Amino acid sequence: MPYQKLSRKSGPRRALLRGLVTSFLKSGRIETTAAKARACRPLAEKMITLAKKGDLHARRQAVAYLLDENVVTTLFEKIGPQMEGREGGYTRVIQKGPRRGDSAMMVILELVTE
């Protein structure tokens, strides 16, 4: 399967993923379900790759996708230069366990800062 549908139509799914990626890049760490993390991870890594390029076109692509311009500034000024030596694998997923209400597997998605 090329992408996760997350039981949503395309518009709400895109909005959900844009919000997740924006929150993730804002805080550097989010707690979410495993399915949402699997869908969010490649998009977040693409944004970090754009930040590593650092040119105007990459910045405009990031502004078009992310919901907060302050996050774009943080991405290009802090996160991009931090990841300069890495060739990918900017994120890590840590299993947390099932959620109490519906037993959905919860994970922590965080930036790798080593």
N, C-alpha and C positions, 0 to 999 in steps of 0.2 A: 504494500500500500504506500503510495508516494507521500501522503500526508494524512494527518489525523482530522476526522470530521468533527469530533467532540460533540456529537448530537446537536449540531446547530447548522442553520443555513449559512451561506457564504458570507453575508454581510455581518451578522452577529459574531460569527467565528473570527472574521478579520478584526473586528473591533476588540474582541476579547484578547486576541494575540497581540495587537498593538498596545493595549493597556498592560498586559503582562510584561512585554519586552521593555516598555517605558518604566514600569515600576522596578523591574529587575536591574536595569542600568542605573536607575536613580539611587537604589539602596545597595546594590552589589550582592544582594541575597534575598530570595523570596521562598516562602513555604507554600506549596501548591500540590495538586494531585500529580501522580506520575504521568498520566496521559497529557495533561496540559504542559508539564515540564518537557516531555518529549517533543511536543509541537513547538514550544517556545525556544528551545535550545538552538536549533539551526538559524532562526531569525536573529537571535541575540548575537550569535557568532558572526553573522553577516554584517551586522551593525558595527561590531568591533573591527572587522576587516576593513570596512569603509573608513573608520576612524584612523586606522593605521595608514591608509592612503593619504588622508589629510588634505586633499585638494578641494577646491570649491565645488566641483561636481559631486564628490562624495558627501560633502556637508549638506548639499541641497537634497540629495537622495535620503539622507538620514532625517532631515527636517520634514520631508514629505511623509515619512513613515511614523516617526515618533510623535507623541502627543504633546511634549513639553520642550520648548526651545532651550530651557536651562539644562535639561538632560543632554541635549545635543552638545552644548558647550562643555559639560563635564566629560562627555564621551570623547570629544576631540582633544581636550586639553589635559585630561588626567588618565583615562582608561586606555586610550590609543597609545600614548607613549609608554605606558607601563607594559603593554603587550608587544612592544616592538621586536623583542628577541624571539617570540614564540611564532611557530608556523601553524597554529591552530590549536584547538583544545583549550579554549579560553574559559570554559565553564566546567563545573563538576556537579554531579547529582548524587546526593546522599539520601539513602532510604531512611525514612523516619518510622514507618509503621502504619497500620490502618487507622483511619479516622473513626472516632467513636460513633458518630451518628449513622453513617452508611457503610462503614468498612472500606472506604476508598483508600487505596494506598497513597500515603502522603510522602513527599520528598522535599528536600531542601535543594534549591538550585542556587549555586553561588559562583562568583568569579574566582578563578584560580589566580592568586597573587603570591607567587613564589619567585 
